[in-house]
Amino acid sequence: MQEPERILALLPNWLGDAAMCTPALRALHTRFPEARITVSGRSVACELLRGLPWLAESVDLPPQPSLPEMLRIGRNLKPHARDLAVIFPHSFRAALLARMTGARRRIGYARDRRAWLLTDRVMPRIENGAIVPVYMAKEYLDLVAILGCIDDGLGLELHADLATIRAIDQRLAPGIPKVGIAPGGAFGPSKRWPPERFARVADLMAEKGRAQCVLITGPGEEDLRAAVQREAGIPLVEGDGGKPTVRNLKATIAQLNLLICNDSGPRHVAVAFGVPTVCVMGSTSPRYTEGPYERGEVVRVDVDCGPCQKPVCETDHRCMLQITPEMVFAASVRALNPKA
């Protein structure tokens, strides 16, 4: 085929998934180094990827646009998608939007009854009639492999700007380990370990681990932030000054020695910056998110009803409540001192 000059990549909706698609985007650039690659998706996903040297431009999309809005968006994206559109989301809506751009080639997974909208279809992995969970970074790399793109093995990649790093660094104490505490999870409450347990781990890290704990929350998580601060015996530093943005999130996590979190977006941001993680996981399958690039530990217990993949627990949240602060603290000590 003729080498594409204009490539549009439609980004996943979730922050963590957007981080996990960066190896595929980098492979796309390596395969077509002269092409202009534009990414488009929700504003948080676009902001997360800004600053990466191999992306030319990003275009924010509104969440759940109407059909008339999609037609307008498709016209606006047409110059960016002229030769090729790579569709990372699994939704029918994303494939329809790519079709509306008029891209000559449209590449995506053949699922959600959208195969007829694609020019190049990749079949998901199926066993016994069901789609098999795959580490998302691997799934995205398998998608672009149809174009001859090759994984360079370097893993997730993000950029944090120096000015924001310096501003946040002024709030952090020098000379001691900096441990992030990220109690949120946009997917739903089933993913979230209770805030009082995060607070207890923060106390243990400060008292026994001699670390400075940095509270990391996102927009709309004001109540969660207040709950952790209220339950903690010592105040946690808020590196973003109480103003959560994706820019501040990247700059804060880039300076940590360890991140303690749920199975949520900040986990994969930490992986991209080479920061070890201790991930408290309950309702979701590790097969989607455990890859070769992560350092640290996943703390989870096997329960008879999980992993359920549901945003809201329908029973007693046993998958998370059986995980104690002491278990997470022990994993955090090991992650901070891997050679001890």
C-alpha positions in Angstrom: 0.0 0.0 0.0 1.0 3.6 -0.4 2.7 5.0 2.8 0.1 7.0 4.7 0.9 10.7 5.3 -2.0 11.5 7.6 -3.0 9.1 10.4 -5.8 9.5 13.0 -5.8 7.4 16.1 -9.0 7.3 18.1 -8.0 7.0 21.8 -9.5 4.7 24.5 -11.8 6.5 26.9 -10.2 5.5 30.2 -7.0 7.2 31.4 -5.2 3.9 32.1 -6.1 2.5 28.7 -4.9 5.6 27.0 -1.5 5.2 28.7 -1.4 1.5 27.7 -1.9 2.4 24.0 1.3 4.4 23.9 3.5 1.5 22.8 1.2 0.9 19.8 1.3 4.6 18.9 5.0 4.7 19.1 5.2 1.6 16.9 2.9 3.3 14.5 5.4 6.3 14.3 8.3 3.9 13.9 6.6 2.1 11.0 5.6 5.4 9.3 8.1 8.0 10.5 7.1 10.6 7.9 3.4 10.4 8.7 1.6 13.1 10.7 -0.1 11.3 13.6 -3.1 13.0 15.3 -4.8 11.5 18.3 -8.4 12.2 19.2 -10.5 11.3 22.2 -11.8 12.6 25.5 -10.0 15.6 26.8 -8.3 13.7 29.7 -6.9 11.1 27.3 -5.6 13.8 24.9 -4.0 15.7 27.8 -2.4 12.6 29.1 -0.6 12.1 25.8 0.4 15.7 25.1 4.1 16.2 25.0 5.0 12.9 23.4 7.4 13.8 20.6 6.0 11.5 17.9 2.5 12.9 18.1 1.8 15.9 15.9 -1.6 17.0 17.3 -4.5 16.1 19.6 -8.2 16.9 19.1 -10.5 16.7 22.1 -13.9 15.0 21.6 -17.0 15.5 23.7 -18.3 12.5 25.7 -21.2 10.7 24.0 -21.9 13.2 21.1 -25.2 13.0 19.3 -25.4 11.8 15.7 -25.5 15.4 14.3 -22.5 16.2 16.5 -20.7 13.1 15.2 -21.2 14.2 11.6 -19.7 17.6 12.4 -16.8 16.0 14.3 -16.2 13.6 11.4 -15.9 16.5 9.0 -13.5 18.3 11.3 -11.3 15.2 11.6 -11.3 14.4 7.9 -8.0 16.2 7.2 -6.3 14.3 10.0 -7.7 10.9 8.9 -7.2 11.1 5.2 -5.1 8.0 4.7 -5.6 5.9 7.8 -7.7 5.7 11.0 -6.7 3.4 13.8 -9.6 2.7 16.2 -8.5 1.7 19.7 -11.9 1.8 21.4 -14.1 -1.3 21.0 -17.3 0.6 20.6 -19.6 0.8 17.6 -19.7 4.5 18.0 -15.9 4.9 17.5 -15.9 2.8 14.3 -18.9 4.9 13.0 -17.0 8.1 13.7 -14.0 6.8 11.8 -16.2 6.0 8.9 -17.6 9.5 9.0 -14.1 10.9 8.6 -13.8 9.3 5.2 -10.5 7.7 6.0 -9.3 5.4 3.2 -8.3 2.7 5.6 -10.0 2.0 9.0 -8.5 -0.5 11.3 -10.1 -1.9 14.4 -11.2 -5.1 16.2 -14.2 -6.9 14.6 -16.5 -6.7 17.6 -19.7 -4.9 18.7 -21.3 -5.6 15.3 -19.1 -3.0 13.6 -17.0 -5.1 11.2 -18.8 -3.6 8.2 -17.5 -0.1 9.1 -13.9 -1.3 8.9 -11.7 -1.8 5.9 -9.1 -3.9 7.9 -10.5 -6.2 10.6 -8.6 -7.8 13.5 -10.3 -10.6 15.3 -10.2 -10.6 19.1 -8.8 -13.6 20.9 -11.7 -16.1 21.6 -11.8 -19.3 23.6 -14.9 -21.4 24.1 -17.0 -18.7 22.4 -15.9 -15.9 24.7 -13.4 -13.1 24.3 -10.2 -13.7 26.3 -8.9 -11.0 28.5 -5.5 -9.7 27.2 -3.1 -7.1 28.7 -4.4 -4.0 27.0 -1.0 -2.7 25.8 -0.6 -6.1 24.0 -4.1 -5.9 22.6 -3.3 -2.5 21.1 0.0 -3.7 19.7 -1.7 -6.7 18.1 -4.1 -4.2 16.4 -1.4 -2.2 14.7 0.6 -5.3 13.8 -1.7 -5.7 10.8 0.2 -2.6 9.4 3.6 -4.1 10.0 4.2 -2.3 13.3 6.6 -4.0 15.7 6.8 -3.7 19.5 10.1 -2.2 20.5 9.7 -3.6 24.1 10.1 -0.2 25.7 6.7 -0.1 27.3 4.4 2.7 28.2 5.6 6.3 27.7 4.3 9.7 28.9 5.7 13.2 29.2 5.6 15.6 32.2 6.5 19.2 31.6 9.4 20.6 33.6 7.6 23.7 34.8 4.8 21.7 36.5 7.3 19.3 38.0 9.2 22.2 39.6 6.0 23.8 40.9 4.9 20.5 42.6 8.4 19.7 43.8 8.3 22.8 46.1 5.6 21.1 48.1 7.6 17.9 48.6 10.1 17.2 51.3 13.7 16.5 50.1 15.7 13.4 51.1 12.9 11.0 52.1 10.9 8.5 50.1 7.8 10.0 48.4 4.8 7.6 48.4 1.7 8.5 46.4 -1.7 7.5 47.8 -4.4 7.3 45.0 -7.7 6.0 46.4 -9.9 6.8 43.4 -11.2 4.8 40.5 -13.4 6.2 37.8 -14.8 2.8 36.7 -16.9 2.5 39.8 -16.9 1.9 43.6 -16.3 -1.8 43.2 -12.7 -1.0 42.3 -12.1 1.2 45.3 -10.5 0.1 48.5 -12.1 2.0 51.5 -10.5 5.4 52.1 -9.9 4.7 55.8 -7.7 1.8 54.8 -5.7 4.0 52.5 -5.4 6.4 55.4 -4.1 3.7 57.7 -1.5 2.6 55.1 -0.4 6.3 54.8 0.1 6.4 58.6 2.1 3.2 58.6 4.3 4.5 55.7 4.9 7.8 57.5 5.5 6.2 61.0 7.4 3.0 60.1 8.6 3.7 56.5 9.7 7.3 57.2 8.1 8.4 54.0 6.2 11.5 52.9 2.7 10.5 51.6 1.3 12.5 48.8 -2.5 12.3 48.2 -3.6 12.0 44.6 -7.2 12.4 43.6 -9.0 13.4 40.5 -11.8 15.9 39.6 -15.0 15.0 41.4 -13.2 13.1 44.1 -13.4 15.9 46.7 -15.3 13.8 49.2 -12.8 10.9 48.8 -9.9 13.3 49.3 -11.5 14.7 52.4 -12.3 11.2 53.8 -8.7 10.1 53.5 -7.4 13.3 55.1 -10.0 13.0 57.9 -9.1 9.4 58.7 -5.3 9.8 58.5 -3.4 10.5 61.7 -1.0 12.8 59.9 -2.0 15.2 57.0 -1.1 14.0 53.6 0.6 16.4 51.2 -1.5 17.4 48.2 1.1 17.9 45.4 -1.4 19.5 43.1 -2.5 22.0 45.8 -6.0 20.6 45.6 -6.3 21.4 41.9 -6.4 18.0 40.1 -5.5 18.1 36.5 -4.0 15.5 34.2 -0.9 17.8 33.9 -0.5 17.8 37.7 -1.1 14.1 37.9 1.7 13.3 35.5 4.1 15.8 37.2 3.3 14.5 40.7 3.6 10.7 39.9 6.9 11.3 38.0 8.5 12.4 41.2 7.3 9.5 43.4 9.3 6.5 44.7 6.1 4.4 45.0 2.4 4.7 44.2 -0.2 2.8 46.3 -3.5 2.7 44.3 -6.5 0.9 43.1 -6.6 -0.7 39.7 -7.1 2.7 38.0 -5.6 5.3 35.7 -2.8 6.5 38.0 -1.4 3.0 38.2 -0.6 3.0 34.5 0.7 6.6 34.6 3.2 5.3 37.2 4.2 2.4 35.0 4.9 4.9 32.2 7.3 6.9 34.5 9.0 3.8 35.8 7.5 4.3 39.3 6.9 1.1 41.3 3.3 0.4 42.2 1.3 -1.5 44.9 -2.1 -2.0 43.4 -5.1 -3.1 45.5 -7.2 -5.1 43.1 -10.6 -6.8 43.6 -13.4 -6.8 41.1 -11.3 -6.7 37.9 -9.3 -9.3 36.1 -5.5 -8.9 36.4 -5.2 -10.3 32.8 -6.3 -6.9 31.4 -3.7 -4.8 33.2 -0.7 -6.9 34.3 2.1 -6.6 31.9 5.9 -6.9 31.7 6.7 -3.3 32.4 5.3 -2.9 35.9 7.4 -3.0 39.1 5.9 -3.6 42.5 3.1 -5.9 43.6 -0.6 -6.5 43.0 -2.4 -7.2 46.3 -5.6 -9.3 45.8 -7.4 -12.3 47.3 -9.3 -14.9 45.3 -13.1 -14.9 46.1 -15.8 -17.1 44.7 -17.7 -14.2 43.0 -14.7 -12.6 41.3 -13.4 -11.1 39.2 -16.8 -9.9 38.3 -15.9 -6.9 36.1 -18.9 -5.0 37.6 -18.6 -1.3 38.5 -20.8 -1.7 41.6 -20.5 -4.7 44.0 -23.8 -6.7 44.2 -22.8 -8.6 47.4 -20.5 -7.6 50.3 -17.3 -6.3 48.5 -15.4 -9.2 50.0 -12.7 -9.1 47.3 -11.6 -5.7 48.7 -12.5 -5.9 52.3 -10.4 -9.1 52.9 -7.3 -7.0 52.0 -5.9 -5.4 55.1 -3.8 -2.3 55.5 -1.1 -4.5 57.0 -1.0 -6.6 53.8 -0.6 -3.4 51.6 2.0 -1.9 53.9 4.1 -5.1 53.8 3.9 -5.1 50.0 4.8 -1.4 49.9 7.9 -2.0 52.0 9.0 -4.7 49.7 8.4 -2.5 46.7 10.5 0.4 48.2 13.3 -2.0 49.1 13.3 -4.8 46.5 16.9 -5.9 47.4 16.3 -6.1 51.1 
